[in-house]
Amino acid sequence: MSRVIHFEIHAESPERAITFYKSIFSWEITKWPGPTDYWVIKTGPDGQPGINGGLIKRMGPIDGIAVIAYVCTIDIDSVDATAAKVKAAGGSVVVPKMVIPTIGWLVYCKDTEGNIFGIMQADKNAA
């Protein structure tokens, strides 16, 4: 069984979104030290039910194609195999396989209802 392990907020202005979420929920939001502009969101103390997430600059203008949502990411063994299952079940891949250095491989998919979700294959050697 695969679990939801992460959520992600896509924002036109990351700084504006950070201010918004910190002011409302008191989330801890810190810049990720990796090679991509990415912010890590801690939503509560370790040991308390819930998941943490991230924030990234939206990949393109709001035009019907760019991600404009909170995206939940699901931990899977193989992005390639799972992307094939998504397609076979009537869904689609909307952002192809990309590397998150030292973290793993990420693909964004759409389900049969038009909802976007991420699938992540952990791989500490991803580069």
C-alpha positions as CSV (number, residue, x, y, z in Angstrom):
1,M,0.0,0.0,0.0
2,S,1.4,3.4,-1.0
3,R,1.0,6.4,1.4
4,V,0.7,10.1,0.9
5,I,4.0,11.4,2.2
6,H,4.1,15.1,1.1
7,F,2.0,18.0,-0.1
8,E,3.2,20.8,-2.3
9,I,1.9,24.3,-2.8
10,H,2.6,25.9,-6.2
11,A,2.8,29.7,-6.0
12,E,3.3,32.6,-8.5
13,S,5.0,34.5,-5.7
14,P,6.6,32.1,-3.2
15,E,7.4,35.0,-0.8
16,R,3.8,36.2,-0.8
17,A,2.6,32.6,-0.2
18,I,5.1,32.1,2.6
19,T,3.8,35.2,4.3
20,F,0.2,34.1,3.9
21,Y,0.6,30.6,5.3
22,K,2.9,31.6,8.1
23,S,0.4,34.3,9.2
24,I,-2.6,32.0,9.2
25,F,-1.2,28.6,10.4
26,S,2.1,29.5,12.0
27,W,3.8,27.0,9.8
28,E,7.6,26.9,9.8
29,I,8.8,27.5,6.2
30,T,12.5,27.4,5.4
31,K,14.5,27.5,2.2
32,W,15.7,24.1,1.1
33,P,19.5,24.0,0.7
34,G,19.4,22.1,-2.6
35,P,20.0,23.4,-6.1
36,T,16.3,24.3,-6.7
37,D,14.3,27.2,-5.3
38,Y,12.2,25.2,-2.9
39,W,10.8,25.8,0.6
40,V,10.1,23.1,3.2
41,I,6.9,23.4,5.2
42,K,6.7,22.0,8.7
43,T,3.1,21.9,9.7
44,G,3.4,20.6,13.3
45,P,5.6,18.8,15.7
46,D,7.1,15.5,14.9
47,G,5.1,12.7,16.4
48,Q,1.8,14.5,15.9
49,P,-0.5,13.1,13.1
50,G,-0.2,14.9,9.8
51,I,2.3,15.5,7.0
52,N,4.7,18.2,6.1
53,G,5.1,19.7,2.6
54,G,6.8,22.2,0.4
55,L,6.3,25.3,-1.7
56,I,7.7,25.9,-5.2
57,K,7.3,28.6,-7.8
58,R,4.6,27.7,-10.2
59,M,5.9,26.2,-13.4
60,G,4.3,28.6,-15.9
61,P,1.4,31.1,-16.0
62,I,-2.1,30.1,-14.9
63,D,-3.3,28.9,-18.3
64,G,-5.1,25.7,-17.7
65,I,-1.9,23.7,-17.9
66,A,0.2,25.0,-14.9
67,V,-0.4,23.3,-11.5
68,I,-2.6,25.6,-9.4
69,A,-3.3,23.4,-6.4
70,Y,-2.0,21.7,-3.4
71,V,-0.4,18.6,-4.8
72,C,-0.3,15.5,-2.6
73,T,2.7,13.2,-3.4
74,I,2.5,9.4,-3.0
75,D,5.5,7.2,-2.2
76,I,5.9,4.5,-4.8
77,D,8.6,2.0,-5.8
78,S,9.0,3.0,-9.4
79,V,7.8,6.2,-11.1
80,D,8.1,4.5,-14.5
81,A,5.9,1.5,-13.6
82,T,3.4,3.6,-11.7
83,A,3.1,6.2,-14.5
84,A,2.3,3.3,-16.9
85,K,-0.4,2.1,-14.5
86,V,-1.8,5.6,-14.3
87,K,-2.1,5.8,-18.1
88,A,-3.6,2.2,-18.3
89,A,-6.3,3.2,-15.8
90,G,-7.3,6.3,-17.8
91,G,-5.2,8.9,-16.2
92,S,-2.3,10.9,-17.7
93,V,1.2,12.2,-17.0
94,V,1.1,16.0,-17.0
95,V,4.7,16.7,-15.9
96,P,7.2,14.0,-17.0
97,K,9.8,12.4,-14.8
98,M,12.1,14.9,-13.2
99,V,15.0,14.6,-10.7
100,I,14.9,16.0,-7.2
101,P,18.7,15.8,-6.5
102,T,19.5,13.5,-3.6
103,I,15.8,12.9,-2.9
104,G,14.4,10.9,-5.9
105,W,12.3,11.0,-9.0
106,L,9.0,12.9,-9.3
107,V,6.2,12.7,-11.8
108,Y,2.9,14.7,-11.8
109,C,-0.2,12.8,-13.0
110,K,-3.9,13.6,-13.6
111,D,-6.5,11.2,-12.5
112,T,-9.7,10.4,-14.4
113,E,-11.4,13.4,-12.7
114,G,-8.8,16.0,-13.7
115,N,-7.1,16.0,-10.2
116,I,-3.3,16.4,-10.2
117,F,-1.2,14.3,-7.8
118,G,2.5,13.5,-7.6
119,I,4.3,10.1,-7.5
120,M,7.8,10.0,-5.9
121,Q,10.4,7.3,-6.1
122,A,13.0,7.7,-3.4
123,D,16.6,7.6,-4.6
124,K,19.4,9.3,-2.6
125,N,21.7,8.9,-5.6
126,A,19.3,10.8,-8.0
127,A,21.2,13.6,-9.8
